[in-house]
Amino acid sequence: MRPLEYKDGALKLIDQTKLPTQKIYVECTTYMEVAEAIKNMIVRGAPAIGVTAAYGIAIGAQSIKTQSKSEFMQNIEEICNILRSTRPTAVNLFWAVDRIYKTALSHMEKSLDEIKQAILNEAIMMDSEDVEANKAIGKNGLSLIKDNFTILTHCNAGALATCDYGTALGVIRAAHDAGKNINVYADETRPYLQGARLTAWELTQDGIPVTLICDNMAGHFMKSGVIDCVIVGADRIAINGDTANKIGTYSVAVLAHENKIPLYVAAPLSTIDFLTESGDSIPIEERVSSEVTHIMGVQIAPSEIKVANPSFDVTPNKYISAIITEKGIIYPPFKDNIIALAP
Ligand SMILES: CSC[C@H]1O[C@H](OP(=O)(O)O)[C@H](O)[C@@H]1O
């Protein structure tokens, strides 16, 4: 199940704001439409928004008419900055934009048409690399999942958050396909309900047993011995292992720690920020109030109410048992073991 598909100058996206009741698509033919799709969470999820931005630059490059290479690169820089400005927390976005920009620079001796093609080829390569990375994450995570495990997950770190297969849900898919008879408890994940709307939908589509719970029920099911482990995705992992993920992950992590339940982060290396020492300096996106005061357009709070809506929080490394990547499982001491993987 892929959230995005590039073909002949257009990027077709599943409109994730409409799932699960409607599976409709949005077609982006300009880089501004791609930027709006990321900003408005038509496409979301750290790896997915990175590759989406890469395709956005490729589409933008095709529209640049100048025959001057310096003007072309100025235009590319403007497009990159617009895509960088869409959302601040997922480091994959910045990693992807930087990789495309460097691709353009490394082909400067070529013709403009060849540079445009090189940019598109790089975006296509990043797309397929992400899918392969997710399948490797799934395979590497298998050793942590015992038969008959009940796994709690938060938000959606599934195929819809990546280019396919998912990270946290990649481990869950791999365990299910390996016949481990696992079942999943999915937090609804207020306020945007990625768990209720997306994870529950994905796992149901795949025939993986899933129970939807409200976020405030997670502690009860941990304390009562239902949950065997927690697996979540990530938007930015600092080199000391502190991890930014969907708001509510920190609460889940503290509850898991209190109940001696392992919490695993599943993420590709493109989610590790090798320039950030700790979670203290990870920017946290603040989103619009209406995401809290309305559910699917239905008002549930007074219009004039003051709202705080941080879209992510940071889980300190002491609450994380291991980080599952495509290169293998990273255990504490995270800083030494993460730096060893630095490009
Ligand atoms: C596979 S990373 C998914 C990651 O991104 C989500 O955030 P959002 O839905 O706001 O893009 C959430 O933090 C997931 O864990």
The ligand as an SDF file (V2000), in Angstrom:
LIG
                    3D

 15 15  0  0  0  0  0  0  0  0999 V2000
    7.4360    6.2340    9.8920 C   0  0  0  0  0  0  0  0  0  0  0  0
    7.5860    7.7540   10.6380 S   0  0  0  0  0  0  0  0  0  0  0  0
    5.9530    8.1300   11.0740 C   0  0  0  0  0  0  0  0  0  0  0  0
    5.8780    9.1770   12.1200 C   0  0  0  0  0  0  0  0  0  0  0  0
    5.3700   10.4110   11.5580 O   0  0  0  0  0  0  0  0  0  0  0  0
    4.1650   10.6890   12.2330 C   0  0  0  0  0  0  0  0  0  0  0  0
    3.9120   12.0630   12.3480 O   0  0  0  0  0  0  0  0  0  0  0  0
    2.9020   12.7880   11.3150 P   0  0  0  0  0  0  0  0  0  0  0  0
    1.7350   11.8630   11.1390 O   0  0  0  0  0  0  0  0  0  0  0  0
    2.5550   14.0780   12.0250 O   0  0  0  0  0  0  0  0  0  0  0  0
    3.7070   13.0260   10.0620 O   0  0  0  0  0  0  0  0  0  0  0  0
    4.3510   10.0550   13.5800 C   0  0  0  0  0  0  0  0  0  0  0  0
    5.2150   10.7890   14.3970 O   0  0  0  0  0  0  0  0  0  0  0  0
    4.9310    8.7420   13.1800 C   0  0  0  0  0  0  0  0  0  0  0  0
    5.5540    8.0110   14.1730 O   0  0  0  0  0  0  0  0  0  0  0  0
  1  2  1  0
  2  3  1  0
  3  4  1  0
  4  5  1  0
  4 14  1  0
  5  6  1  0
  6  7  1  0
  6 12  1  0
  7  8  1  0
  8  9  2  0
  8 10  1  0
  8 11  1  0
 12 13  1  0
 12 14  1  0
 14 15  1  0
M  END
$$$$
